[in-house]
Amino acid sequence: MQRTGGYRRKTRSKLSKNVRSKGKIAIRKYFQEFKEGEKVYFVAESGVQTGMYHPKYHGKAGIISKKQGSNYYIKIKDGNKDKSILVHPVHLKKV
């Protein structure tokens, strides 16, 4: 039996935008820069699907470890494990 649903299953309210924030995405948010060691939050921009993290990390905080292309590796603690997630800067917010 195959698993029903995909990556964004059951995320209707989690990944939906506020009514006042719908519309075009600010270009400065798309091209924002971060430095290594900076603390950031995972805040999904649902209008951009590329470079999005898994929805279970939504709202969590992490530390930028390195840059790869235009994306960033974020170190987080998931339970007892240290994980590194590759995320596009449009889905990140400075603390």
Backbone as a chain_set.jsonl record, in Angstrom:
{"seq": "MQRTGGYRRKTRSKLSKNVRSKGKIAIRKYFQEFKEGEKVYFVAESGVQTGMYHPKYHGKAGIISKKQGSNYYIKIKDGNKDKSILVHPVHLKKV", "coords": {"N": [[0.838, -1.185, 0.0], [0.545, 2.196, -0.845], [1.653, 5.342, 0.502], [-0.706, 7.826, 1.359], [-1.075, 11.089, 0.188], [1.162, 13.955, 0.284], [4.071, 16.032, 0.523], [3.085, 18.467, 1.539], [0.829, 17.812, 2.976], [-2.045, 18.147, 5.042], [-1.601, 20.82, 5.866], [-3.093, 23.112, 5.723], [-3.854, 25.326, 7.397], [-1.445, 25.903, 8.615], [0.487, 26.65, 6.642], [-0.816, 28.709, 5.387], [-1.408, 32.098, 4.332], [-1.764, 35.267, 6.032], [-4.579, 37.438, 5.616], [-3.914, 40.115, 5.082], [-1.331, 39.94, 4.226], [-1.224, 38.798, 1.778], [-0.533, 38.593, -1.758], [1.909, 40.173, -3.906], [5.336, 39.227, -3.422], [7.799, 40.805, -1.479], [10.727, 42.019, -2.963], [13.074, 42.452, -1.554], [12.859, 40.68, 0.541], [13.122, 38.289, -0.755], [15.756, 38.323, -1.649], [17.273, 38.591, 0.684], [20.103, 38.787, 2.883], [22.171, 36.798, 5.013], [24.413, 36.255, 7.799], [26.965, 33.936, 8.858], [26.317, 32.126, 11.836], [24.221, 33.67, 12.636], [20.983, 34.005, 14.134], [17.888, 32.597, 13.154], [14.372, 32.383, 12.266], [12.136, 29.831, 11.096], [9.911, 30.677, 8.797], [7.429, 30.098, 6.737], [7.042, 31.061, 3.371], [4.389, 30.85, 1.598], [3.823, 31.374, -1.035], [6.049, 30.777, -2.5], [7.39, 27.848, -3.497], [9.84, 26.617, -3.884], [12.816, 25.604, -2.276], [11.694, 25.289, 0.205], [11.331, 24.208, 3.561], [10.579, 21.189, 5.499], [7.228, 21.035, 6.701], [7.046, 20.438, 9.463], [9.018, 21.808, 10.782], [8.183, 24.39, 10.98], [8.124, 27.61, 12.346], [10.165, 27.126, 14.119], [13.41, 27.846, 15.546], [16.758, 28.449, 14.407], [20.327, 28.252, 13.667], [22.419, 29.865, 11.345], [24.622, 28.051, 9.394], [26.157, 27.684, 7.011], [26.48, 28.875, 3.573], [25.0, 27.943, 0.488], [25.054, 28.354, -2.771], [22.33, 30.342, -3.446], [20.984, 29.663, -1.216], [20.691, 28.703, 2.307], [22.278, 26.776, 4.881], [20.797, 25.637, 7.778], [21.29, 25.058, 11.164], [19.616, 23.006, 13.416], [18.047, 21.746, 16.4], [16.515, 18.772, 16.655], [14.613, 17.157, 18.668], [16.784, 15.029, 20.177], [18.675, 15.052, 18.245], [21.05, 16.728, 16.141], [20.391, 18.639, 13.364], [20.787, 19.603, 9.92], [19.46, 21.829, 7.685], [18.622, 22.733, 4.401], [17.636, 25.784, 3.186], [15.755, 28.24, 1.406], [16.281, 31.789, 1.402], [13.88, 33.284, 1.446], [12.139, 32.019, 3.102], [13.005, 32.492, 5.638], [13.445, 34.335, 8.7], [14.867, 36.989, 10.5], [15.877, 36.845, 13.936]], "CA": [[0.0, 0.0, 0.0], [1.308, 3.444, -0.905], [1.251, 6.395, 1.434], [-1.597, 8.823, 0.792], [-0.69, 12.469, 0.454], [2.529, 14.328, -0.048], [4.922, 16.883, 1.363], [2.329, 19.546, 2.185], [-0.44, 17.26, 3.438], [-2.58, 18.639, 6.324], [-0.944, 22.078, 6.237], [-3.946, 24.201, 5.238], [-3.766, 26.516, 8.241], [-0.042, 26.158, 8.976], [1.208, 27.324, 5.567], [-1.633, 29.734, 4.732], [-1.018, 33.476, 4.631], [-2.72, 36.199, 6.611], [-5.286, 38.157, 4.56], [-3.219, 41.367, 4.775], [-0.001, 39.7, 3.668], [-1.335, 38.159, 0.464], [-0.13, 39.438, -2.882], [3.285, 40.036, -4.377], [6.375, 39.082, -2.406], [8.792, 41.883, -1.537], [11.986, 41.564, -3.567], [14.11, 42.48, -0.521], [12.716, 39.446, 1.32], [13.585, 37.208, -1.616], [17.216, 38.402, -1.767], [17.9, 38.996, 1.948], [21.391, 38.156, 3.183], [22.433, 36.432, 6.403], [25.796, 35.918, 8.114], [27.115, 32.705, 9.623], [26.127, 32.302, 13.269], [23.028, 34.472, 12.895], [19.825, 33.214, 14.523], [16.741, 32.849, 12.276], [13.156, 31.594, 12.418], [11.537, 29.252, 9.901], [8.585, 31.238, 8.532], [7.2, 29.704, 5.345], [6.407, 31.94, 2.389], [3.655, 29.83, 0.847], [3.789, 31.727, -2.451], [7.258, 30.248, -3.124], [7.53, 26.462, -3.049], [11.22, 26.166, -3.985], [13.654, 25.838, -1.114], [10.915, 25.261, 1.44], [11.647, 23.141, 4.496], [9.428, 20.354, 5.855], [6.339, 21.827, 7.56], [7.177, 20.184, 10.903], [9.976, 22.758, 11.345], [7.594, 25.727, 10.892], [8.135, 28.369, 13.591], [11.339, 26.799, 14.929], [14.574, 28.729, 15.387], [18.014, 27.774, 14.121], [21.513, 29.091, 13.464], [22.97, 29.726, 10.002], [25.952, 27.438, 9.448], [26.893, 28.038, 5.794], [25.688, 29.249, 2.407], [25.214, 27.121, -0.706], [24.343, 29.061, -3.83], [21.564, 31.423, -2.833], [20.322, 29.091, -0.044], [21.461, 28.624, 3.541], [22.145, 25.619, 5.762], [20.409, 26.048, 9.116], [21.443, 24.005, 12.168], [18.579, 22.997, 14.432], [18.017, 20.583, 17.277], [15.235, 18.086, 16.502], [14.68, 16.167, 19.731], [18.171, 14.934, 20.623], [19.568, 15.068, 17.082], [21.394, 17.976, 15.468], [20.104, 18.512, 11.94], [21.14, 20.714, 9.049], [18.414, 21.919, 6.672], [18.896, 23.702, 3.336], [16.423, 26.597, 3.048], [15.839, 29.485, 0.643], [16.145, 32.913, 2.34], [12.527, 33.84, 1.512], [11.451, 31.304, 4.167], [13.704, 32.765, 6.891], [13.217, 35.644, 9.318], [15.841, 37.262, 11.557], [15.331, 36.864, 15.303]], "C": [[0.883, 1.247, 0.0], [0.758, 4.466, 0.081], [0.387, 7.428, 0.714], [-1.11, 10.218, 1.161], [0.778, 12.696, 0.193], [3.16, 15.205, 0.996], [4.127, 17.917, 2.156], [0.963, 19.09, 2.682], [-0.783, 17.789, 4.833], [-1.903, 19.923, 6.788], [-1.78, 23.286, 5.818], [-3.801, 25.456, 6.086], [-2.317, 26.883, 8.552], [0.683, 26.972, 7.912], [0.378, 28.403, 4.862], [-1.193, 31.123, 5.195], [-2.142, 34.226, 5.318], [-3.351, 36.993, 5.466], [-4.527, 39.404, 4.131], [-1.833, 41.165, 4.172], [-0.047, 38.974, 2.328], [-0.919, 39.133, -0.627], [1.307, 39.186, -3.268], [4.262, 39.97, -3.203], [7.385, 40.214, -2.59], [10.118, 41.329, -2.037], [13.116, 41.552, -2.539], [14.046, 41.241, 0.363], [13.277, 38.257, 0.547], [15.11, 37.155, -1.675], [17.907, 38.796, -0.463], [19.141, 38.152, 2.243], [21.498, 37.886, 4.682], [23.916, 36.123, 6.57], [25.82, 34.614, 8.9], [27.008, 33.002, 11.119], [24.914, 33.126, 13.639], [21.849, 33.559, 13.208], [18.623, 33.608, 13.657], [15.569, 31.948, 12.665], [12.766, 31.013, 11.07], [10.124, 29.809, 9.783], [8.313, 31.026, 7.049], [6.526, 30.803, 4.551], [5.695, 31.004, 1.415], [3.523, 30.142, -0.634], [4.993, 31.208, -3.218], [7.468, 28.838, -2.591], [8.986, 25.991, -3.058], [11.989, 26.513, -2.72], [12.907, 25.841, 0.194], [11.308, 24.04, 2.269], [10.417, 22.274, 4.737], [8.557, 21.117, 6.847], [6.464, 21.564, 9.063], [8.171, 21.135, 11.574], [9.431, 24.187, 11.364], [7.556, 26.4, 12.267], [9.338, 28.103, 14.471], [12.476, 27.774, 14.621], [15.816, 27.895, 15.141], [19.126, 28.777, 13.905], [22.071, 28.811, 12.076], [24.378, 29.163, 10.102], [26.774, 27.746, 8.203], [25.924, 28.346, 4.662], [26.028, 28.315, 1.255], [24.38, 27.725, -1.828], [23.639, 30.257, -3.233], [20.862, 30.957, -1.563], [21.271, 29.002, 1.148], [21.217, 27.3, 4.254], [21.869, 26.139, 7.163], [20.578, 24.851, 10.05], [20.32, 24.133, 13.175], [18.726, 21.746, 15.278], [16.615, 20.001, 17.173], [15.213, 16.93, 17.492], [16.091, 16.158, 20.287], [19.166, 15.041, 19.485], [19.833, 16.487, 16.599], [21.185, 17.77, 13.983], [20.508, 19.77, 11.201], [20.163, 20.716, 7.882], [18.759, 23.025, 5.686], [17.607, 24.45, 3.015], [16.72, 27.846, 2.224], [15.598, 30.657, 1.593], [14.75, 33.527, 2.419], [11.73, 33.198, 2.642], [12.088, 31.532, 5.54], [13.408, 34.173, 7.378], [14.217, 35.823, 10.442], [15.159, 37.322, 12.905], [15.441, 38.241, 15.89]], "O": [[1.849, 1.334, 0.758], [-0.42, 4.457, 0.438], [0.704, 7.852, -0.397], [-0.774, 10.483, 2.315], [1.537, 11.766, -0.08], [2.837, 15.139, 2.182], [4.455, 18.209, 3.306], [0.041, 19.899, 2.795], [0.086, 17.868, 5.701], [-1.659, 20.094, 7.983], [-1.236, 24.365, 5.583], [-3.639, 26.548, 5.541], [-2.004, 28.06, 8.732], [1.422, 27.897, 8.249], [0.815, 28.953, 3.851], [-0.676, 31.293, 6.299], [-3.315, 33.869, 5.202], [-2.704, 37.196, 4.438], [-4.494, 39.726, 2.944], [-1.23, 42.111, 3.664], [0.995, 38.579, 1.804], [-0.952, 40.349, -0.437], [1.86, 38.12, -2.996], [4.045, 40.568, -2.149], [7.774, 40.538, -3.712], [10.573, 40.282, -1.576], [14.025, 40.729, -2.637], [15.071, 40.799, 0.881], [13.84, 37.333, 1.133], [15.692, 36.073, -1.743], [19.033, 39.294, -0.503], [19.213, 36.973, 1.899], [20.984, 38.643, 5.505], [24.596, 35.771, 5.606], [24.831, 34.234, 9.527], [27.54, 34.001, 11.605], [24.6, 33.275, 14.82], [21.719, 32.479, 12.632], [18.365, 34.793, 13.447], [15.741, 30.906, 13.297], [13.026, 31.612, 10.027], [9.244, 29.46, 10.57], [8.902, 31.698, 6.203], [5.553, 31.405, 5.006], [6.319, 30.435, 0.518], [3.149, 29.268, -1.416], [4.98, 31.192, -4.449], [7.694, 28.642, -1.397], [9.337, 25.067, -2.324], [11.825, 27.598, -2.162], [13.417, 26.34, 1.197], [11.583, 22.971, 1.725], [9.334, 22.582, 4.241], [9.081, 21.779, 7.742], [6.026, 22.391, 9.863], [8.172, 21.261, 12.798], [10.158, 25.109, 11.734], [7.029, 25.84, 13.228], [9.522, 28.786, 15.478], [12.494, 28.432, 13.581], [15.915, 26.762, 15.614], [18.911, 29.989, 13.949], [22.185, 27.654, 11.673], [25.228, 29.716, 10.799], [27.965, 28.04, 8.312], [24.72, 28.116, 4.77], [27.185, 27.941, 1.063], [23.153, 27.62, -1.832], [24.268, 31.096, -2.587], [20.21, 31.759, -0.893], [22.479, 29.196, 1.02], [20.108, 26.767, 4.24], [22.608, 26.977, 7.679], [20.074, 23.763, 9.77], [20.083, 25.208, 13.725], [19.438, 20.81, 14.915], [15.639, 20.648, 17.554], [15.728, 15.85, 17.203], [16.554, 17.169, 20.814], [20.372, 15.113, 19.721], [18.949, 17.343, 16.642], [21.734, 16.836, 13.4], [20.566, 20.857, 11.775], [20.047, 19.721, 7.166], [19.142, 24.125, 6.086], [16.609, 23.845, 2.623], [17.797, 28.434, 2.33], [14.784, 30.535, 2.509], [14.46, 34.235, 3.383], [10.741, 33.773, 3.097], [11.749, 30.84, 6.5], [13.154, 35.083, 6.588], [14.405, 34.917, 11.255], [14.023, 37.78, 13.024], [15.036, 38.459, 17.032]]}, "num_chains": 1, "name": "protein.A"}
